Amino acid sequence: MGPPLTTQATRTKRMKSILLTLLAVPFLAVAVQAEDAKPAKPAKPKMDPAAAFKKMDKDANNEVSLEEFKATPRWQKEPEKAEGAFKKKDKDANGKLTLEEFSAKPEKPNKPNKPAKEGEPKKP
């Protein structure tokens, strides 16, 4: 003999339980993921450039040498990049940074002007 015949009520009940289970799984997954997520650390406020310069200038001569620059925690993490960053800031190439050199924003590379589209005025 074959499997017993099920009634319409039994099939409906089984379908409802399967449907409820399938609907509950995504909600449980979101709840578990939300618990696992760590709260973001608040961003540290950036130090004033003058205060950072003063902190770096260990010998208090109002100049920061390459050695003083490399000794900062930021450049101790990436010593291979420290010298390049120092040279970019040292505009007069004397091996020392003044507060003005240290505080100056990095120059953006010059981008060639794009040709104007038809109907647009040329930019100077």
Biopython code that builds the backbone (N, CA, C, O; Angstrom):
import numpy as np
from Bio.PDB.StructureBuilder import StructureBuilder

atoms = [
    (1, "MET", "N", (0.821, -1.177, 0.000)),
    (1, "MET", "CA", (0.000, 0.000, 0.000)),
    (1, "MET", "C", (0.867, 1.243, 0.000)),
    (1, "MET", "O", (2.008, 1.219, 0.462)),
    (2, "GLY", "N", (0.320, 2.323, -0.519)),
    (2, "GLY", "CA", (1.042, 3.588, -0.605)),
    (2, "GLY", "C", (0.951, 4.385, 0.691)),
    (2, "GLY", "O", (0.366, 3.923, 1.671)),
    (3, "PRO", "N", (1.528, 5.577, 0.691)),
    (3, "PRO", "CA", (1.482, 6.406, 1.897)),
    (3, "PRO", "C", (0.038, 6.808, 2.198)),
    (3, "PRO", "O", (-0.796, 6.891, 1.296)),
    (4, "PRO", "N", (-0.244, 7.056, 3.472)),
    (4, "PRO", "CA", (-1.613, 7.421, 3.824)),
    (4, "PRO", "C", (-1.971, 8.774, 3.214)),
    (4, "PRO", "O", (-1.122, 9.656, 3.087)),
    (5, "LEU", "N", (-3.197, 8.918, 2.851)),
    (5, "LEU", "CA", (-3.669, 10.166, 2.277)),
    (5, "LEU", "C", (-3.829, 11.194, 3.385)),
    (5, "LEU", "O", (-4.322, 10.883, 4.469)),
    (6, "THR", "N", (-3.398, 12.449, 3.096)),
    (6, "THR", "CA", (-3.551, 13.503, 4.093)),
    (6, "THR", "C", (-4.754, 14.346, 3.744)),
    (6, "THR", "O", (-5.146, 14.469, 2.584)),
    (7, "THR", "N", (-5.310, 14.904, 4.753)),
    (7, "THR", "CA", (-6.487, 15.734, 4.523)),
    (7, "THR", "C", (-6.037, 17.132, 4.131)),
    (7, "THR", "O", (-4.888, 17.518, 4.342)),
    (8, "GLN", "N", (-6.951, 17.866, 3.566)),
    (8, "GLN", "CA", (-6.665, 19.246, 3.158)),
    (8, "GLN", "C", (-6.255, 20.083, 4.372)),
    (8, "GLN", "O", (-5.367, 20.927, 4.253)),
    (9, "ALA", "N", (-6.865, 19.875, 5.512)),
    (9, "ALA", "CA", (-6.567, 20.639, 6.734)),
    (9, "ALA", "C", (-5.131, 20.371, 7.197)),
    (9, "ALA", "O", (-4.440, 21.285, 7.646)),
    (10, "THR", "N", (-4.691, 19.125, 7.087)),
    (10, "THR", "CA", (-3.336, 18.779, 7.509)),
    (10, "THR", "C", (-2.314, 19.429, 6.582)),
    (10, "THR", "O", (-1.295, 19.948, 7.039)),
    (11, "ARG", "N", (-2.585, 19.399, 5.288)),
    (11, "ARG", "CA", (-1.663, 20.037, 4.334)),
    (11, "ARG", "C", (-1.606, 21.553, 4.555)),
    (11, "ARG", "O", (-0.529, 22.147, 4.499)),
    (12, "THR", "N", (-2.728, 22.162, 4.799)),
    (12, "THR", "CA", (-2.766, 23.611, 5.038)),
    (12, "THR", "C", (-1.973, 23.962, 6.290)),
    (12, "THR", "O", (-1.220, 24.935, 6.312)),
    (13, "LYS", "N", (-2.155, 23.156, 7.332)),
    (13, "LYS", "CA", (-1.435, 23.399, 8.586)),
    (13, "LYS", "C", (0.078, 23.281, 8.366)),
    (13, "LYS", "O", (0.846, 24.105, 8.861)),
    (14, "ARG", "N", (0.499, 22.260, 7.626)),
    (14, "ARG", "CA", (1.917, 22.039, 7.348)),
    (14, "ARG", "C", (2.486, 23.194, 6.518)),
    (14, "ARG", "O", (3.598, 23.654, 6.781)),
    (15, "MET", "N", (1.734, 23.663, 5.520)),
    (15, "MET", "CA", (2.187, 24.784, 4.684)),
    (15, "MET", "C", (2.331, 26.065, 5.508)),
    (15, "MET", "O", (3.280, 26.825, 5.314)),
    (16, "LYS", "N", (1.398, 26.304, 6.420)),
    (16, "LYS", "CA", (1.485, 27.495, 7.281)),
    (16, "LYS", "C", (2.738, 27.438, 8.146)),
    (16, "LYS", "O", (3.432, 28.444, 8.295)),
    (17, "SER", "N", (3.031, 26.283, 8.711)),
    (17, "SER", "CA", (4.213, 26.192, 9.574)),
    (17, "SER", "C", (5.498, 26.367, 8.758)),
    (17, "SER", "O", (6.447, 26.998, 9.223)),
    (18, "ILE", "N", (5.529, 25.817, 7.556)),
    (18, "ILE", "CA", (6.706, 25.998, 6.688)),
    (18, "ILE", "C", (6.852, 27.462, 6.309)),
    (18, "ILE", "O", (7.955, 28.008, 6.347)),
    (19, "LEU", "N", (5.760, 28.093, 5.948)),
    (19, "LEU", "CA", (5.794, 29.499, 5.563)),
    (19, "LEU", "C", (6.243, 30.388, 6.720)),
    (19, "LEU", "O", (7.063, 31.286, 6.529)),
    (20, "LEU", "N", (5.715, 30.147, 7.910)),
    (20, "LEU", "CA", (6.126, 30.930, 9.083)),
    (20, "LEU", "C", (7.607, 30.729, 9.391)),
    (20, "LEU", "O", (8.299, 31.680, 9.756)),
    (21, "THR", "N", (8.088, 29.520, 9.248)),
    (21, "THR", "CA", (9.512, 29.246, 9.481)),
    (21, "THR", "C", (10.375, 30.003, 8.481)),
    (21, "THR", "O", (11.382, 30.609, 8.848)),
    (22, "LEU", "N", (9.971, 29.962, 7.219)),
    (22, "LEU", "CA", (10.743, 30.664, 6.193)),
    (22, "LEU", "C", (10.718, 32.174, 6.405)),
    (22, "LEU", "O", (11.704, 32.849, 6.111)),
    (23, "LEU", "N", (9.624, 32.711, 6.902)),
    (23, "LEU", "CA", (9.549, 34.150, 7.171)),
    (23, "LEU", "C", (10.336, 34.544, 8.413)),
    (23, "LEU", "O", (10.838, 35.665, 8.495)),
    (24, "ALA", "N", (10.451, 33.646, 9.374)),
    (24, "ALA", "CA", (11.137, 33.962, 10.624)),
    (24, "ALA", "C", (12.659, 33.953, 10.471)),
    (24, "ALA", "O", (13.348, 34.691, 11.175)),
    (25, "VAL", "N", (13.191, 33.139, 9.570)),
    (25, "VAL", "CA", (14.645, 32.996, 9.417)),
    (25, "VAL", "C", (15.334, 34.330, 9.109)),
    (25, "VAL", "O", (16.325, 34.644, 9.768)),
    (26, "PRO", "N", (14.865, 35.132, 8.144)),
    (26, "PRO", "CA", (15.565, 36.405, 7.887)),
    (26, "PRO", "C", (15.562, 37.348, 9.098)),
    (26, "PRO", "O", (16.548, 38.044, 9.341)),
    (27, "PHE", "N", (14.468, 37.372, 9.850)),
    (27, "PHE", "CA", (14.414, 38.243, 11.024)),
    (27, "PHE", "C", (15.406, 37.794, 12.095)),
    (27, "PHE", "O", (16.048, 38.623, 12.740)),
    (28, "LEU", "N", (15.527, 36.496, 12.279)),
    (28, "LEU", "CA", (16.493, 35.985, 13.246)),
    (28, "LEU", "C", (17.923, 36.280, 12.804)),
    (28, "LEU", "O", (18.771, 36.625, 13.626)),
    (29, "ALA", "N", (18.186, 36.145, 11.521)),
    (29, "ALA", "CA", (19.528, 36.425, 11.007)),
    (29, "ALA", "C", (19.897, 37.881, 11.224)),
    (29, "ALA", "O", (21.030, 38.182, 11.600)),
    (30, "VAL", "N", (18.951, 38.798, 10.991)),
    (30, "VAL", "CA", (19.207, 40.225, 11.208)),
    (30, "VAL", "C", (19.450, 40.495, 12.679)),
    (30, "VAL", "O", (20.342, 41.271, 13.022)),
    (31, "ALA", "N", (18.676, 39.871, 13.556)),
    (31, "ALA", "CA", (18.838, 40.082, 14.995)),
    (31, "ALA", "C", (20.205, 39.591, 15.473)),
    (31, "ALA", "O", (20.858, 40.256, 16.278)),
    (32, "VAL", "N", (20.633, 38.441, 14.984)),
    (32, "VAL", "CA", (21.945, 37.902, 15.367)),
    (32, "VAL", "C", (23.051, 38.799, 14.860)),
    (32, "VAL", "O", (24.013, 39.066, 15.580)),
    (33, "GLN", "N", (22.928, 39.272, 13.619)),
    (33, "GLN", "CA", (23.954, 40.136, 13.045)),
    (33, "GLN", "C", (24.018, 41.460, 13.794)),
    (33, "GLN", "O", (25.108, 41.995, 13.998)),
    (34, "ALA", "N", (22.887, 41.995, 14.206)),
    (34, "ALA", "CA", (22.863, 43.256, 14.944)),
    (34, "ALA", "C", (23.567, 43.112, 16.291)),
    (34, "ALA", "O", (24.222, 44.049, 16.748)),
    (35, "GLU", "N", (23.439, 41.958, 16.927)),
    (35, "GLU", "CA", (24.123, 41.733, 18.201)),
    (35, "GLU", "C", (25.630, 41.642, 18.014)),
    (35, "GLU", "O", (26.397, 42.102, 18.860)),
    (36, "ASP", "N", (26.052, 41.046, 16.900)),
    (36, "ASP", "CA", (27.477, 40.863, 16.644)),
    (36, "ASP", "C", (28.178, 42.153, 16.245)),
    (36, "ASP", "O", (29.385, 42.292, 16.443)),
    (37, "ALA", "N", (27.429, 43.095, 15.686)),
    (37, "ALA", "CA", (28.043, 44.340, 15.213)),
    (37, "ALA", "C", (28.558, 45.136, 16.399)),
    (37, "ALA", "O", (27.854, 45.339, 17.388)),
    (38, "LYS", "N", (29.797, 45.581, 16.280)),
    (38, "LYS", "CA", (30.391, 46.388, 17.347)),
    (38, "LYS", "C", (30.067, 47.840, 17.091)),
    (38, "LYS", "O", (30.047, 48.279, 15.941)),
    (39, "PRO", "N", (29.814, 48.590, 18.145)),
    (39, "PRO", "CA", (29.569, 50.016, 17.931)),
    (39, "PRO", "C", (30.833, 50.685, 17.402)),
    (39, "PRO", "O", (31.943, 50.355, 17.819)),
    (40, "ALA", "N", (30.656, 51.615, 16.493)),
    (40, "ALA", "CA", (31.794, 52.313, 15.889)),
    (40, "ALA", "C", (32.481, 53.180, 16.933)),
    (40, "ALA", "O", (31.835, 53.800, 17.778)),
    (41, "LYS", "N", (33.808, 53.206, 16.853)),
    (41, "LYS", "CA", (34.566, 54.057, 17.769)),
    (41, "LYS", "C", (34.373, 55.504, 17.357)),
    (41, "LYS", "O", (34.376, 55.819, 16.167)),
    (42, "PRO", "N", (34.208, 56.376, 18.321)),
    (42, "PRO", "CA", (34.097, 57.787, 17.941)),
    (42, "PRO", "C", (35.417, 58.271, 17.361)),
    (42, "PRO", "O", (36.491, 57.919, 17.847)),
    (43, "ALA", "N", (35.322, 59.076, 16.327)),
    (43, "ALA", "CA", (36.522, 59.581, 15.654)),
    (43, "ALA", "C", (37.270, 60.532, 16.580)),
    (43, "ALA", "O", (36.678, 61.374, 17.256)),
    (44, "LYS", "N", (38.593, 60.371, 16.587)),
    (44, "LYS", "CA", (39.408, 61.271, 17.393)),
    (44, "LYS", "C", (39.441, 62.631, 16.719)),
    (44, "LYS", "O", (39.622, 62.720, 15.505)),
    (45, "PRO", "N", (39.267, 63.689, 17.496)),
    (45, "PRO", "CA", (39.407, 65.004, 16.870)),
    (45, "PRO", "C", (40.862, 65.225, 16.473)),
    (45, "PRO", "O", (41.782, 64.855, 17.203)),
    (46, "LYS", "N", (41.053, 65.833, 15.308)),
    (46, "LYS", "CA", (42.417, 66.085, 14.838)),
    (46, "LYS", "C", (43.064, 67.150, 15.711)),
    (46, "LYS", "O", (42.427, 68.110, 16.144)),
    (47, "MET", "N", (44.358, 66.943, 15.951)),
    (47, "MET", "CA", (45.104, 67.896, 16.750)),
    (47, "MET", "C", (45.397, 69.140, 15.906)),
    (47, "MET", "O", (45.650, 69.047, 14.705)),
    (48, "ASP", "N", (45.360, 70.265, 16.540)),
    (48, "ASP", "CA", (45.705, 71.527, 15.899)),
    (48, "ASP", "C", (47.131, 71.404, 15.337)),
    (48, "ASP", "O", (48.020, 70.929, 16.043)),
    (49, "PRO", "N", (47.366, 71.821, 14.088)),
    (49, "PRO", "CA", (48.714, 71.677, 13.512)),
    (49, "PRO", "C", (49.811, 72.314, 14.371)),
    (49, "PRO", "O", (50.902, 71.758, 14.488)),
    (50, "ALA", "N", (49.532, 73.467, 14.968)),
    (50, "ALA", "CA", (50.544, 74.121, 15.806)),
    (50, "ALA", "C", (50.861, 73.276, 17.037)),
    (50, "ALA", "O", (52.018, 73.174, 17.444)),
    (51, "ALA", "N", (49.833, 72.673, 17.626)),
    (51, "ALA", "CA", (50.051, 71.831, 18.804)),
    (51, "ALA", "C", (50.805, 70.562, 18.411)),
    (51, "ALA", "O", (51.685, 70.116, 19.149)),
    (52, "ALA", "N", (50.475, 69.980, 17.268)),
    (52, "ALA", "CA", (51.169, 68.781, 16.802)),
    (52, "ALA", "C", (52.639, 69.097, 16.507)),
    (52, "ALA", "O", (53.531, 68.312, 16.827)),
    (53, "PHE", "N", (52.872, 70.260, 15.893)),
    (53, "PHE", "CA", (54.238, 70.679, 15.578)),
    (53, "PHE", "C", (55.048, 70.843, 16.864)),
    (53, "PHE", "O", (56.188, 70.386, 16.950)),
    (54, "LYS", "N", (54.454, 71.491, 17.853)),
    (54, "LYS", "CA", (55.136, 71.728, 19.126)),
    (54, "LYS", "C", (55.463, 70.405, 19.825)),
    (54, "LYS", "O", (56.526, 70.250, 20.427)),
    (55, "LYS", "N", (54.536, 69.468, 19.733)),
    (55, "LYS", "CA", (54.755, 68.162, 20.357)),
    (55, "LYS", "C", (55.876, 67.393, 19.652)),
    (55, "LYS", "O", (56.633, 66.669, 20.299)),
    (56, "MET", "N", (55.985, 67.546, 18.331)),
    (56, "MET", "CA", (57.033, 66.874, 17.556)),
    (56, "MET", "C", (58.407, 67.489, 17.784)),
    (56, "MET", "O", (59.419, 66.789, 17.755)),
    (57, "ASP", "N", (58.441, 68.796, 18.009)),
    (57, "ASP", "CA", (59.699, 69.542, 18.128)),
    (57, "ASP", "C", (60.314, 69.291, 19.505)),
    (57, "ASP", "O", (60.191, 70.113, 20.413)),
    (58, "LYS", "N", (60.971, 68.154, 19.641)),
    (58, "LYS", "CA", (61.500, 67.725, 20.943)),
    (58, "LYS", "C", (62.582, 68.655, 21.496)),
    (58, "LYS", "O", (62.663, 68.845, 22.710)),
    (59, "ASP", "N", (63.419, 69.240, 20.621)),
    (59, "ASP", "CA", (64.482, 70.113, 21.109)),
    (59, "ASP", "C", (64.056, 71.583, 21.162)),
    (59, "ASP", "O", (64.879, 72.452, 21.451)),
    (60, "ALA", "N", (62.798, 71.865, 20.889)),
    (60, "ALA", "CA", (62.200, 73.200, 21.001)),
    (60, "ALA", "C", (62.961, 74.280, 20.239)),
    (60, "ALA", "O", (63.113, 75.399, 20.730)),
    (61, "ASN", "N", (63.444, 73.944, 19.023)),
    (61, "ASN", "CA", (64.154, 74.937, 18.214)),
    (61, "ASN", "C", (63.265, 75.499, 17.100)),
    (61, "ASN", "O", (63.753, 76.143, 16.172)),
    (62, "ASN", "N", (61.968, 75.252, 17.202)),
    (62, "ASN", "CA", (60.974, 75.719, 16.223)),
    (62, "ASN", "C", (61.192, 75.134, 14.825)),
    (62, "ASN", "O", (60.792, 75.722, 13.820)),
    (63, "GLU", "N", (61.825, 73.980, 14.785)),
    (63, "GLU", "CA", (62.007, 73.235, 13.540)),
    (63, "GLU", "C", (61.874, 71.748, 13.857)),
    (63, "GLU", "O", (62.266, 71.298, 14.934)),
    (64, "VAL", "N", (61.329, 71.006, 12.931)),
    (64, "VAL", "CA", (61.197, 69.560, 13.116)),
    (64, "VAL", "C", (62.127, 68.883, 12.123)),
    (64, "VAL", "O", (62.011, 69.067, 10.911)),
    (65, "SER", "N", (63.047, 68.100, 12.658)),
    (65, "SER", "CA", (63.986, 67.355, 11.803)),
    (65, "SER", "C", (63.319, 66.067, 11.324)),
    (65, "SER", "O", (62.253, 65.683, 11.805)),
    (66, "LEU", "N", (63.963, 65.420, 10.378)),
    (66, "LEU", "CA", (63.446, 64.161, 9.869)),
    (66, "LEU", "C", (63.359, 63.128, 10.995)),
    (66, "LEU", "O", (62.402, 62.356, 11.053)),
    (67, "GLU", "N", (64.346, 63.109, 11.881)),
    (67, "GLU", "CA", (64.350, 62.154, 13.000)),
    (67, "GLU", "C", (63.171, 62.421, 13.935)),
    (67, "GLU", "O", (62.513, 61.486, 14.389)),
    (68, "GLU", "N", (62.904, 63.702, 14.224)),
    (68, "GLU", "CA", (61.761, 64.045, 15.083)),
    (68, "GLU", "C", (60.452, 63.657, 14.392)),
    (68, "GLU", "O", (59.520, 63.174, 15.034)),
    (69, "PHE", "N", (60.397, 63.872, 13.093)),
    (69, "PHE", "CA", (59.207, 63.547, 12.304)),
    (69, "PHE", "C", (58.953, 62.038, 12.327)),
    (69, "PHE", "O", (57.820, 61.601, 12.527)),
    (70, "LYS", "N", (60.003, 61.247, 12.122)),
    (70, "LYS", "CA", (59.872, 59.789, 12.108)),
    (70, "LYS", "C", (59.517, 59.218, 13.481)),
    (70, "LYS", "O", (58.962, 58.123, 13.573)),
    (71, "ALA", "N", (59.831, 59.951, 14.540)),
    (71, "ALA", "CA", (59.605, 59.461, 15.903)),
    (71, "ALA", "C", (58.136, 59.541, 16.332)),
    (71, "ALA", "O", (57.777, 59.019, 17.388)),
    (72, "THR", "N", (57.296, 60.177, 15.541)),
    (72, "THR", "CA", (55.884, 60.290, 15.913)),
    (72, "THR", "C", (55.185, 58.946, 15.722)),
    (72, "THR", "O", (55.567, 58.162, 14.854)),
    (73, "PRO", "N", (54.161, 58.684, 16.532)),
    (73, "PRO", "CA", (53.458, 57.398, 16.424)),
    (73, "PRO", "C", (52.912, 57.123, 15.024)),
    (73, "PRO", "O", (52.911, 55.976, 14.579)),
    (74, "ARG", "N", (52.455, 58.149, 14.333)),
    (74, "ARG", "CA", (51.876, 57.955, 13.002)),
    (74, "ARG", "C", (52.919, 57.403, 12.043)),
    (74, "ARG", "O", (52.619, 56.505, 11.255)),
    (75, "TRP", "N", (54.133, 57.922, 12.098)),
    (75, "TRP", "CA", (55.166, 57.496, 11.158)),
    (75, "TRP", "C", (55.939, 56.293, 11.664)),
    (75, "TRP", "O", (56.637, 55.649, 10.882)),
    (76, "GLN", "N", (55.839, 55.970, 12.941)),
    (76, "GLN", "CA", (56.442, 54.737, 13.432)),
    (76, "GLN", "C", (55.688, 53.536, 12.887)),
    (76, "GLN", "O", (56.256, 52.456, 12.730)),
    (77, "LYS", "N", (54.392, 53.731, 12.596)),
    (77, "LYS", "CA", (53.584, 52.655, 12.017)),
    (77, "LYS", "C", (53.940, 52.424, 10.553)),
    (77, "LYS", "O", (53.839, 51.300, 10.060)),
    (78, "GLU", "N", (54.357, 53.483, 9.851)),
    (78, "GLU", "CA", (54.696, 53.389, 8.426)),
    (78, "GLU", "C", (56.021, 54.096, 8.152)),
    (78, "GLU", "O", (56.044, 55.103, 7.445)),
    (79, "PRO", "N", (57.130, 53.582, 8.701)),
    (79, "PRO", "CA", (58.414, 54.283, 8.549)),
    (79, "PRO", "C", (58.877, 54.420, 7.104)),
    (79, "PRO", "O", (59.600, 55.357, 6.767)),
    (80, "GLU", "N", (58.457, 53.478, 6.240)),
    (80, "GLU", "CA", (58.886, 53.544, 4.837)),
    (80, "GLU", "C", (58.276, 54.735, 4.110)),
    (80, "GLU", "O", (58.822, 55.180, 3.099)),
    (81, "LYS", "N", (57.168, 55.256, 4.596)),
    (81, "LYS", "CA", (56.516, 56.401, 3.954)),
    (81, "LYS", "C", (56.906, 57.737, 4.593)),
    (81, "LYS", "O", (56.636, 58.794, 4.022)),
    (82, "ALA", "N", (57.531, 57.700, 5.759)),
    (82, "ALA", "CA", (57.828, 58.917, 6.519)),
    (82, "ALA", "C", (58.739, 59.874, 5.757)),
    (82, "ALA", "O", (58.473, 61.074, 5.702)),
    (83, "GLU", "N", (59.800, 59.353, 5.178)),
    (83, "GLU", "CA", (60.755, 60.227, 4.494)),
    (83, "GLU", "C", (60.125, 60.920, 3.285)),
    (83, "GLU", "O", (60.385, 62.098, 3.043)),
    (84, "GLY", "N", (59.308, 60.205, 2.535)),
    (84, "GLY", "CA", (58.628, 60.802, 1.385)),
    (84, "GLY", "C", (57.671, 61.903, 1.810)),
    (84, "GLY", "O", (57.609, 62.956, 1.176)),
    (85, "ALA", "N", (56.929, 61.664, 2.879)),
    (85, "ALA", "CA", (55.991, 62.669, 3.376)),
    (85, "ALA", "C", (56.751, 63.899, 3.885)),
    (85, "ALA", "O", (56.322, 65.034, 3.681)),
    (86, "PHE", "N", (57.871, 63.656, 4.542)),
    (86, "PHE", "CA", (58.692, 64.762, 5.055)),
    (86, "PHE", "C", (59.211, 65.617, 3.896)),
    (86, "PHE", "O", (59.147, 66.845, 3.945)),
    (87, "LYS", "N", (59.719, 64.964, 2.865)),
    (87, "LYS", "CA", (60.284, 65.700, 1.723)),
    (87, "LYS", "C", (59.213, 66.520, 1.002)),
    (87, "LYS", "O", (59.500, 67.611, 0.509)),
    (88, "LYS", "N", (57.986, 66.006, 0.935)),
    (88, "LYS", "CA", (56.905, 66.763, 0.293)),
    (88, "LYS", "C", (56.599, 68.045, 1.072)),
    (88, "LYS", "O", (56.272, 69.075, 0.482)),
    (89, "LYS", "N", (56.707, 67.973, 2.388)),
    (89, "LYS", "CA", (56.415, 69.143, 3.211)),
    (89, "LYS", "C", (57.597, 70.126, 3.260)),
    (89, "LYS", "O", (57.397, 71.330, 3.417)),
    (90, "ASP", "N", (58.807, 69.617, 3.129)),
    (90, "ASP", "CA", (60.017, 70.443, 3.239)),
    (90, "ASP", "C", (60.235, 71.202, 1.925)),
    (90, "ASP", "O", (61.026, 70.779, 1.082)),
    (91, "LYS", "N", (59.537, 72.312, 1.761)),
    (91, "LYS", "CA", (59.542, 73.058, 0.493)),
    (91, "LYS", "C", (60.910, 73.637, 0.149)),
    (91, "LYS", "O", (61.279, 73.681, -1.024)),
    (92, "ASP", "N", (61.673, 74.085, 1.158)),
    (92, "ASP", "CA", (62.977, 74.667, 0.852)),
    (92, "ASP", "C", (64.102, 73.623, 0.886)),
    (92, "ASP", "O", (65.271, 73.970, 0.717)),
    (93, "ALA", "N", (63.758, 72.362, 1.101)),
    (93, "ALA", "CA", (64.699, 71.240, 1.064)),
    (93, "ALA", "C", (65.920, 71.432, 1.957)),
    (93, "ALA", "O", (67.035, 71.067, 1.583)),
    (94, "ASN", "N", (65.702, 72.008, 3.142)),
    (94, "ASN", "CA", (66.826, 72.193, 4.063)),
    (94, "ASN", "C", (66.896, 71.093, 5.121)),
    (94, "ASN", "O", (67.747, 71.140, 6.010)),
    (95, "GLY", "N", (66.006, 70.103, 5.030)),
    (95, "GLY", "CA", (66.033, 68.998, 5.980)),
    (95, "GLY", "C", (65.327, 69.283, 7.281)),
    (95, "GLY", "O", (65.407, 68.490, 8.219)),
    (96, "LYS", "N", (64.634, 70.406, 7.353)),
    (96, "LYS", "CA", (63.892, 70.773, 8.564)),
    (96, "LYS", "C", (62.556, 71.370, 8.152)),
    (96, "LYS", "O", (62.445, 72.047, 7.130)),
    (97, "LEU", "N", (61.541, 71.102, 8.977)),
    (97, "LEU", "CA", (60.222, 71.674, 8.718)),
    (97, "LEU", "C", (59.958, 72.830, 9.663)),
    (97, "LEU", "O", (60.182, 72.729, 10.869)),
    (98, "THR", "N", (59.482, 73.921, 9.103)),
    (98, "THR", "CA", (59.013, 75.029, 9.932)),
    (98, "THR", "C", (57.523, 74.804, 10.177)),
    (98, "THR", "O", (56.910, 73.938, 9.553)),
    (99, "LEU", "N", (56.950, 75.581, 11.080)),
    (99, "LEU", "CA", (55.517, 75.471, 11.343)),
    (99, "LEU", "C", (54.722, 75.747, 10.077)),
    (99, "LEU", "O", (53.711, 75.094, 9.821)),
    (100, "GLU", "N", (55.178, 76.717, 9.278)),
    (100, "GLU", "CA", (54.473, 77.060, 8.036)),
    (100, "GLU", "C", (54.497, 75.886, 7.054)),
    (100, "GLU", "O", (53.479, 75.565, 6.440)),
    (101, "GLU", "N", (55.653, 75.253, 6.910)),
    (101, "GLU", "CA", (55.760, 74.104, 6.003)),
    (101, "GLU", "C", (54.901, 72.940, 6.517)),
    (101, "GLU", "O", (54.208, 72.273, 5.748)),
    (102, "PHE", "N", (54.963, 72.716, 7.827)),
    (102, "PHE", "CA", (54.223, 71.613, 8.419)),
    (102, "PHE", "C", (52.711, 71.826, 8.301)),
    (102, "PHE", "O", (51.967, 70.876, 8.058)),
    (103, "SER", "N", (52.260, 73.064, 8.470)),
    (103, "SER", "CA", (50.831, 73.383, 8.474)),
    (103, "SER", "C", (50.231, 73.516, 7.079)),
    (103, "SER", "O", (49.013, 73.436, 6.918)),
    (104, "ALA", "N", (51.074, 73.717, 6.076)),
    (104, "ALA", "CA", (50.577, 73.930, 4.710)),
    (104, "ALA", "C", (49.825, 72.707, 4.222)),
    (104, "ALA", "O", (50.233, 71.568, 4.448)),
    (105, "LYS", "N", (48.715, 72.975, 3.547)),
    (105, "LYS", "CA", (47.939, 71.879, 2.968)),
    (105, "LYS", "C", (48.687, 71.353, 1.753)),
    (105, "LYS", "O", (49.337, 72.115, 1.038)),
    (106, "PRO", "N", (48.594, 70.047, 1.522)),
    (106, "PRO", "CA", (49.302, 69.484, 0.365)),
    (106, "PRO", "C", (48.763, 70.062, -0.940)),
    (106, "PRO", "O", (47.564, 70.295, -1.098)),
    (107, "GLU", "N", (49.677, 70.282, -1.855)),
    (107, "GLU", "CA", (49.281, 70.821, -3.162)),
    (107, "GLU", "C", (48.646, 69.712, -3.979)),
    (107, "GLU", "O", (49.101, 68.568, -3.970)),
    (108, "LYS", "N", (47.599, 70.070, -4.677)),
    (108, "LYS", "CA", (46.958, 69.102, -5.570)),
    (108, "LYS", "C", (47.681, 69.177, -6.910)),
    (108, "LYS", "O", (48.053, 70.258, -7.364)),
    (109, "PRO", "N", (47.875, 68.027, -7.535)),
    (109, "PRO", "CA", (48.543, 68.049, -8.840)),
    (109, "PRO", "C", (47.680, 68.792, -9.851)),
    (109, "PRO", "O", (46.452, 68.715, -9.823)),
    (110, "ASN", "N", (48.352, 69.511, -10.741)),
    (110, "ASN", "CA", (47.627, 70.245, -11.782)),
    (110, "ASN", "C", (47.007, 69.263, -12.752)),
    (110, "ASN", "O", (47.666, 68.354, -13.257)),
    (111, "LYS", "N", (45.727, 69.467, -12.999)),
    (111, "LYS", "CA", (45.029, 68.628, -13.973)),
    (111, "LYS", "C", (44.882, 69.420, -15.259)),
    (111, "LYS", "O", (44.515, 70.594, -15.229)),
    (112, "PRO", "N", (45.159, 68.802, -16.359)),
    (112, "PRO", "CA", (44.972, 69.519, -17.625)),
    (112, "PRO", "C", (43.488, 69.809, -17.829)),
    (112, "PRO", "O", (42.624, 69.020, -17.446)),
    (113, "ASN", "N", (43.216, 70.956, -18.440)),
    (113, "ASN", "CA", (41.834, 71.325, -18.706)),
    (113, "ASN", "C", (41.236, 70.374, -19.724)),
    (113, "ASN", "O", (41.850, 70.031, -20.734)),
    (114, "LYS", "N", (40.013, 69.962, -19.419)),
    (114, "LYS", "CA", (39.311, 69.108, -20.374)),
    (114, "LYS", "C", (38.784, 69.983, -21.493)),
    (114, "LYS", "O", (38.385, 71.123, -21.255)),
    (115, "PRO", "N", (38.778, 69.468, -22.700)),
    (115, "PRO", "CA", (38.222, 70.268, -23.792)),
    (115, "PRO", "C", (36.740, 70.528, -23.542)),
    (115, "PRO", "O", (36.011, 69.648, -23.083)),
    (116, "ALA", "N", (36.310, 71.737, -23.848)),
    (116, "ALA", "CA", (34.913, 72.115, -23.631)),
    (116, "ALA", "C", (34.023, 71.334, -24.581)),
    (116, "ALA", "O", (34.378, 71.082, -25.732)),
    (117, "LYS", "N", (32.856, 70.957, -24.071)),
    (117, "LYS", "CA", (31.900, 70.284, -24.918)),
    (117, "LYS", "C", (31.272, 71.290, -25.861)),
    (117, "LYS", "O", (31.278, 72.497, -25.620)),
    (118, "GLU", "N", (30.756, 70.776, -26.895)),
    (118, "GLU", "CA", (30.140, 71.649, -27.892)),
    (118, "GLU", "C", (29.017, 72.447, -27.247)),
    (118, "GLU", "O", (28.153, 71.881, -26.577)),
    (119, "GLY", "N", (29.028, 73.750, -27.446)),
    (119, "GLY", "CA", (28.008, 74.630, -26.883)),
    (119, "GLY", "C", (28.365, 75.214, -25.532)),
    (119, "GLY", "O", (27.672, 76.111, -25.054)),
    (120, "GLU", "N", (29.470, 74.713, -24.876)),
    (120, "GLU", "CA", (29.891, 75.246, -23.568)),
    (120, "GLU", "C", (31.004, 76.278, -23.792)),
    (120, "GLU", "O", (31.835, 76.117, -24.686)),
    (121, "PRO", "N", (31.014, 77.334, -22.975)),
    (121, "PRO", "CA", (32.112, 78.303, -23.091)),
    (121, "PRO", "C", (33.418, 77.684, -22.581)),
    (121, "PRO", "O", (33.405, 76.824, -21.700)),
    (122, "LYS", "N", (34.542, 78.131, -23.144)),
    (122, "LYS", "CA", (35.854, 77.644, -22.709)),
    (122, "LYS", "C", (36.190, 78.230, -21.363)),
    (122, "LYS", "O", (35.879, 79.385, -21.074)),
    (123, "LYS", "N", (36.845, 77.403, -20.524)),
    (123, "LYS", "CA", (37.292, 77.878, -19.211)),
    (123, "LYS", "C", (38.664, 78.523, -19.377)),
    (123, "LYS", "O", (39.480, 78.057, -20.172)),
    (124, "PRO", "N", (38.918, 79.604, -18.622)),
    (124, "PRO", "CA", (40.232, 80.269, -18.739)),
    (124, "PRO", "C", (41.331, 79.435, -18.152)),
    (124, "PRO", "O", (42.492, 79.844, -18.168)),
]
sb = StructureBuilder()
sb.init_structure("model")
sb.init_model(0)
sb.init_chain("A")
sb.init_seg("    ")
for serial, (resi, resn, name, xyz) in enumerate(atoms, 1):
    if name == "N":
        sb.init_residue(resn, " ", resi, " ")
    sb.init_atom(name, np.array(xyz, "f"), 0.0, 1.0, " ", f" {name:<3s}", serial, name[0])
structure = sb.get_structure()
